Structure formats: structure tokens, C-alpha cells
Amino acid sequence: MEHLISLYDLTLNDFQEIFDLAEKLKRQLKEGIEHQLLKNKTLGMIFTKSSTRTRVSFEVGMYQLGGYPLFLSSNDIQLGRGETIYDTAQVLSRFIDGIMIRTFKHSDVEELAKYGNIPVINGLTDLMHPCQILADLFTVYEHKGDLKGLKLAYVGDGNNVANSLLHGCAKVGMDIAVAAPKGYECDKAIISEASSDAKISGSKILLTEDPYEAVKDADVVYTDTWVSMGQEDEKEKRVKLFMPYQVNSDLFSKAKEDAVFLHCLPAYREYEVTAEVIDGPQSLVFDEAENRMHVQKAIMALLMGK
């Protein structure tokens, strides 16, 4: 890997390398073993979208790796206020060892990688959320022992999380079913990319408007907020449209008996998921949140430790 922009760019070996290192770093942290793989390295963290988990997990993770995390909000840099991405990428490449960016436009991440000379990590765009999905799949891997042949059901908005789940599941050989209302489906180009990977891995992809069809016999049930950042004006419309896609005990019961529940957080109880499910014994949402840090440490070490 030179960058982490899209899961479609990764090989199956890349996935396994990330998981193996994340597992090792997580174990060492719990055992009190220092692993300063990025000593004296600096990660520039560009945020034009605010975050809890992304900022804390990258910042603490970089510190644990022996490096220095540098937080850069849209008020701290000239990107988007007249300076070109080309100039920003060139300048930052002279100062720091890697960039993590959480922003709106996916093209901003691609251009930073194109014009800079240092690794770029996609912390989230409106199109994709690859770090989150790597943490999700690592969490399933921990609890199920394998990924190939499992079925993941995603219910709700066909957003950046759903897009990257399609990429990730198709790459590792997991079956994936996405249930979204008409007009809120996943990106067509990403569906096409995932379909081509699925032919290689043996993954089955189901796209439906029926949440019950998607969840039937699933090993993993996943949902996300119905109202993402920047969509607040659509809240009333979205809540009405998506309420039939709520993950409640009735819908969850259609999955396998030992199914687990995932949510990338923040969660809004009694909207996309009921408290009974997200706070129930089969929910892994806080393991999943913790694993953001371990997986991202592996990503940073693999990209910036060269």
C-alpha cells in the first residue's frame, strides 16, 4: 500500500496484513508492551468534518506508536480558502510524514495523494469510509474466527459506510445484502467495482428494498444513522422514509441465532436501532469503536513505517 483511499485498491493480502498487525498491536497494548514503530514521525490530521472516534483514535494511536499527531481543522489551514490542493500537498510533504483527512469531497483525498509525496489516509468522505469498515471486519474476524462465507446485512441509507462495506465484503469473500429505500441506494460505480471483486472472491451481493430479505440468515446485522452530517434539513423526511428499516428485535430475530450487531456510531436509539438491540448481548458496537484505534495504528505503521 502507498495510500489508503478506497478498499477497492487493496488486495486480500493487504487486508490480512492489516488484521495481523492490528491483532499484534492490540495484544501488546493490553500487555503493556511499547511499540514505537513511528518514533519521531508526524501525522497531519486534516478535519473539515468534525468527529469523536476518528480524531481520538488517530491521535491516541499515533501517540502510542511514538509519533506526533498534528490536528488541523479547516480554520487552521488554507485548504479550501484559496490555496490549491496541489500547493497544500506539496507543502505538507516537506513538513510531515503522512496525512489523514476527514472531509466531504472524495476528490480532495485523491488529489492530496496524487500531488503529495507522503502517504494519505482517507478518514472519511461523503463517498467512502474505509478505516471504519476495516475496523468492522476486524471486529467480526475477532468474534467469528473468519470472514469468508459469512453474511453481512446492512439496513438503511446507502451511504459512505454502505459503499465501503460493499468494497470490503466483496474483497474478503463475505456475502453482503444491502436493504435501502428507492433513491437511497449505494453508489452505482461502487456496486460495479464490488461485483467484479465478488466474482473473484465468491462473495454474493444482494441489493433490495426489503430489510427482512436482507437480514434473513445474516451473521452480522449493520446499520448507520439516517441523518448524516450536512443532511439535518432532511431529518423529518428521512425519519419517515427510513422507519421501516429500523433494526429492532423483530428484524434482528430474522438473522442467525448467534448474529452480532454493528453500528459505526454515533447512534440514535429508537430511530435506526432500538436500545434493546444496540445495548443487548449480541451488540459489538463498543468493541468495534475500540478497534478503530488498533486497525488505524496498523494502517499508519504499514504506510508510514517504511
C-alpha positions as MATLAB code, in Angstrom:
seq = 'MEHLISLYDLTLNDFQEIFDLAEKLKRQLKEGIEHQLLKNKTLGMIFTKSSTRTRVSFEVGMYQLGGYPLFLSSNDIQLGRGETIYDTAQVLSRFIDGIMIRTFKHSDVEELAKYGNIPVINGLTDLMHPCQILADLFTVYEHKGDLKGLKLAYVGDGNNVANSLLHGCAKVGMDIAVAAPKGYECDKAIISEASSDAKISGSKILLTEDPYEAVKDADVVYTDTWVSMGQEDEKEKRVKLFMPYQVNSDLFSKAKEDAVFLHCLPAYREYEVTAEVIDGPQSLVFDEAENRMHVQKAIMALLMGK';
ca = [
       0.000    0.000    0.000;
       1.105    3.551   -0.764;
      -2.123    5.157    0.490;
      -5.454    4.113    1.971;
      -8.077    5.830   -0.128;
     -10.509    3.057   -1.094;
     -10.818   -0.575   -0.046;
     -11.170   -1.415   -3.712;
      -7.460   -0.604   -4.073;
      -6.383   -3.206   -1.506;
      -5.503   -6.835   -2.109;
      -6.666   -9.690    0.089;
      -3.094   -9.854    1.402;
      -3.327   -6.179    2.401;
      -6.423   -6.945    4.475;
      -4.690   -9.848    6.210;
      -1.539   -7.816    6.844;
      -3.576   -5.037    8.460;
      -5.544   -7.509   10.596;
      -2.435   -9.404   11.703;
      -0.630   -6.235   12.756;
      -3.741   -4.791   14.436;
      -4.122   -8.015   16.423;
      -0.470   -7.855   17.495;
      -0.565   -4.168   18.452;
      -3.812   -4.622   20.378;
      -2.336   -7.545   22.324;
       0.886   -5.667   23.057;
      -1.033   -2.629   24.290;
      -3.065   -4.780   26.705;
       0.180   -6.397   27.928;
       1.861   -3.030   28.453;
       4.442   -3.591   25.712;
       5.506   -0.393   23.946;
       5.568   -0.459   20.157;
       7.038    2.815   18.965;
       7.024    1.925   15.284;
       6.606    5.554   14.215;
       9.020    7.246   16.606;
       9.728   10.851   15.529;
       7.173   10.632   12.693;
       4.387   13.230   12.329;
       0.828   12.651   11.067;
      -1.082   15.695    9.847;
      -4.799   15.196   10.591;
      -6.997   17.414    8.404;
     -10.611   17.745    9.561;
     -13.192   19.661    7.568;
     -15.812   17.353    9.156;
     -15.839   17.096   12.944;
     -15.507   13.731   14.669;
     -15.208   11.952   18.005;
     -13.927    8.483   17.149;
     -11.793    9.436   14.160;
      -9.891   12.199   15.920;
      -9.361   10.406   19.231;
      -8.446    7.048   17.696;
      -5.904    8.508   15.268;
      -4.473   10.962   17.796;
      -4.038    8.452   20.625;
      -2.947    5.735   18.208;
      -0.222    7.916   16.727;
       0.981    8.825   20.226;
       1.133    5.131   21.186;
       3.208    4.442   18.064;
       5.739    7.023   19.277;
       4.796    9.678   16.729;
       3.248   13.129   16.867;
      -0.352   13.762   15.755;
      -0.959   17.274   14.421;
      -4.629   18.345   14.370;
      -5.517   20.692   11.516;
      -9.082   21.993   11.295;
     -10.428   23.925    8.328;
      -9.693   27.081   10.358;
      -6.016   26.142   10.757;
      -5.010   25.670    7.117;
      -5.595   27.444    3.826;
      -7.048   24.402    2.034;
     -10.412   25.423    0.644;
      -9.756   29.121    1.306;
      -7.817   29.939   -1.823;
      -4.797   27.615   -1.671;
      -4.930   24.748   -4.144;
      -4.791   21.124   -3.058;
      -1.647   20.814   -5.194;
       0.140   23.504   -3.160;
      -1.144   22.120    0.152;
       0.020   18.598   -0.722;
       3.449   19.827   -1.829;
       3.982   21.963    1.280;
       2.807   19.351    3.785;
       5.025   16.755    2.094;
       8.030   18.891    3.126;
       6.981   19.022    6.781;
       5.276   15.793    7.828;
       5.330   12.039    7.190;
       1.672   11.291    6.469;
      -1.775   12.829    6.103;
      -5.124   11.662    7.413;
      -8.037   13.649    6.033;
     -11.721   13.570    7.017;
     -13.658   15.691    4.583;
     -16.675   15.983    2.295;
     -15.376   15.646   -1.291;
     -13.732   12.327   -2.137;
     -11.752   14.033   -4.901;
      -9.889   16.077   -2.258;
      -8.381   12.869   -0.841;
      -7.473   11.581   -4.297;
      -5.792   14.866   -5.231;
      -3.782   15.041   -1.991;
      -2.433   11.570   -2.749;
      -1.764   12.461   -6.382;
       0.130   15.683   -5.743;
       1.907   14.909   -2.468;
       4.900   12.695   -1.747;
       3.678   11.129    1.509;
       1.020    8.526    2.403;
      -2.590    9.727    2.546;
      -5.278    8.017    4.654;
      -8.969    8.531    3.929;
     -10.535    9.163    7.348;
     -13.968    9.628    5.722;
     -15.523   11.274    2.692;
     -19.127   11.559    1.555;
     -18.440    8.580   -0.725;
     -16.379    6.176    1.407;
     -15.346    5.274    4.969;
     -12.583    2.670    4.549;
     -10.964    2.874    8.019;
     -14.330    2.252    9.658;
     -15.033   -0.818    7.559;
     -11.559   -2.274    8.184;
     -12.297   -1.938   11.919;
     -15.737   -3.505   11.391;
     -14.370   -6.501    9.521;
     -11.557   -6.907   12.054;
     -14.184   -6.984   14.829;
     -16.137   -9.715   13.024;
     -12.860  -11.568   12.391;
     -12.100  -11.481   16.143;
     -15.506  -12.814   17.143;
     -16.216  -15.258   14.319;
     -12.697  -16.507   13.556;
     -13.038  -15.982    9.808;
     -14.799  -13.759    7.286;
     -15.146  -15.808    4.111;
     -18.602  -17.323    3.730;
     -20.276  -15.170    6.395;
     -23.230  -12.970    5.515;
     -23.435   -9.294    6.494;
     -26.740   -7.442    6.184;
     -26.696   -3.660    6.028;
     -30.037   -1.914    6.537;
     -30.695    1.790    5.946;
     -29.170    4.592    3.895;
     -26.855    3.514    1.064;
     -24.224    5.971    2.282;
     -20.421    6.046    2.550;
     -20.451    3.243    5.152;
     -22.601    1.010    2.951;
     -20.393    1.783   -0.057;
     -17.218    0.739    1.753;
     -18.937   -2.326    3.203;
     -19.666   -3.425   -0.364;
     -15.997   -2.970   -1.254;
     -14.747   -4.714    1.888;
     -17.105   -7.693    1.929;
     -16.626   -8.396   -1.765;
     -12.859   -8.298   -1.338;
     -12.707  -10.742    1.608;
     -15.383  -13.156    0.359;
     -18.237  -12.211    2.698;
     -21.760  -12.228    1.341;
     -23.426   -8.844    1.693;
     -27.067   -7.802    1.467;
     -27.933   -4.100    1.406;
     -31.517   -3.014    2.047;
     -32.184    0.642    1.211;
     -35.270    2.508    0.044;
     -35.544    3.545   -3.588;
     -33.495    6.635   -4.279;
     -31.090    5.941   -1.409;
     -29.155    3.041   -2.902;
     -25.374    2.637   -2.884;
     -23.218    4.345   -5.491;
     -23.532    2.621   -8.886;
     -19.797    2.712   -9.652;
     -19.021    1.116   -6.287;
     -21.637   -1.594   -6.870;
     -19.906   -2.348  -10.168;
     -16.453   -2.497   -8.530;
     -17.731   -4.729   -5.722;
     -19.432   -7.016   -8.223;
     -16.172   -7.527  -10.099;
     -14.354   -8.392   -6.845;
     -17.207  -10.691   -5.796;
     -16.695  -12.790   -8.924;
     -13.124  -13.427   -7.783;
     -13.769  -13.958   -4.058;
     -17.045  -15.880   -4.371;
     -18.978  -13.261   -2.420;
     -22.703  -12.912   -3.119;
     -24.217   -9.416   -3.316;
     -27.928   -8.771   -2.759;
     -29.430   -5.302   -3.261;
     -33.025   -4.968   -2.125;
     -35.623   -2.596   -0.719;
     -36.795   -5.258    1.774;
     -34.948   -5.219    5.126;
     -36.343   -8.644    6.079;
     -34.986  -10.184    2.888;
     -31.568   -8.677    3.606;
     -31.370   -9.760    7.259;
     -32.571  -13.351    6.691;
     -29.884  -15.770    7.986;
     -27.296  -12.997    8.401;
     -24.249  -13.482   10.647;
     -23.836   -9.718   11.054;
     -26.506   -7.011   11.066;
     -25.295   -3.458   10.493;
     -26.967   -0.061   10.390;
     -25.997    3.606   10.484;
     -27.608    6.938   11.241;
     -30.323    8.024    8.844;
     -29.277   11.685    9.000;
     -25.585   12.241    8.311;
     -23.688   15.491    8.828;
     -24.969   18.086    6.390;
     -28.385   16.411    5.996;
     -30.077   17.969    9.030;
     -32.624   19.810    6.873;
     -33.870   16.437    5.600;
     -34.358   14.901    9.056;
     -38.180   14.831    9.121;
     -38.391   13.366    5.613;
     -35.677   10.794    6.269;
     -37.100    9.579    9.590;
     -40.462    8.917    7.971;
     -38.893    7.159    4.974;
     -36.424    5.015    6.932;
     -38.570    3.959    9.910;
     -39.459    0.630    8.208;
     -35.677   -0.039    8.162;
     -35.250    0.262   11.921;
     -33.216   -2.597   13.391;
     -35.483   -3.787   16.198;
     -35.854   -7.141   17.939;
     -38.309   -8.383   15.306;
     -35.991   -7.640   12.365;
     -32.896   -8.835   14.249;
     -34.621  -12.136   15.045;
     -34.575  -12.997   11.331;
     -30.766  -13.168   11.413;
     -28.928  -16.250   12.667;
     -29.248  -17.064   16.349;
     -25.620  -16.125   17.015;
     -25.661  -12.989   14.817;
     -23.857   -9.879   16.024;
     -24.902   -6.256   15.683;
     -22.649   -3.457   14.427;
     -23.081    0.316   14.185;
     -20.294    2.781   13.371;
     -21.699    5.349   15.867;
     -22.936    7.883   16.761;
     -26.216    6.006   17.196;
     -29.684    7.432   17.738;
     -31.640    4.930   19.784;
     -35.242    4.299   18.755;
     -34.516    5.640   15.280;
     -32.202    3.419   13.187;
     -31.855    0.912   16.044;
     -33.727    0.201   19.260;
     -31.989    0.260   22.634;
     -32.925   -3.402   23.057;
     -30.673   -4.340   20.130;
     -27.767   -1.908   20.421;
     -27.464   -2.389   24.185;
     -28.180   -6.110   24.012;
     -25.767   -9.020   24.493;
     -25.151   -9.510   20.743;
     -24.070   -5.911   20.139;
     -20.361   -5.343   19.467;
     -20.530   -1.584   18.914;
     -18.000   -0.654   21.596;
     -15.548   -3.400   20.597;
     -15.982   -2.047   17.084;
     -15.280    1.539   18.231;
     -12.165    0.448   20.144;
     -10.884   -1.437   17.131;
     -10.824    1.771   15.101;
      -7.661    2.673   17.010;
      -5.948   -0.712   16.714;
      -6.666   -1.056   12.994;
      -5.677    2.533   12.227;
      -2.420    2.037   14.129;
      -1.706   -0.892   11.836;
      -2.549    1.206    8.772;
      -0.298    4.065    9.903;
       2.566    1.712   10.768;
       2.353   -0.056    7.408;
       2.145    3.181    5.406;
       4.454    5.471    7.361;
       6.941    2.997    8.832;
       8.718    2.382    5.545;
];
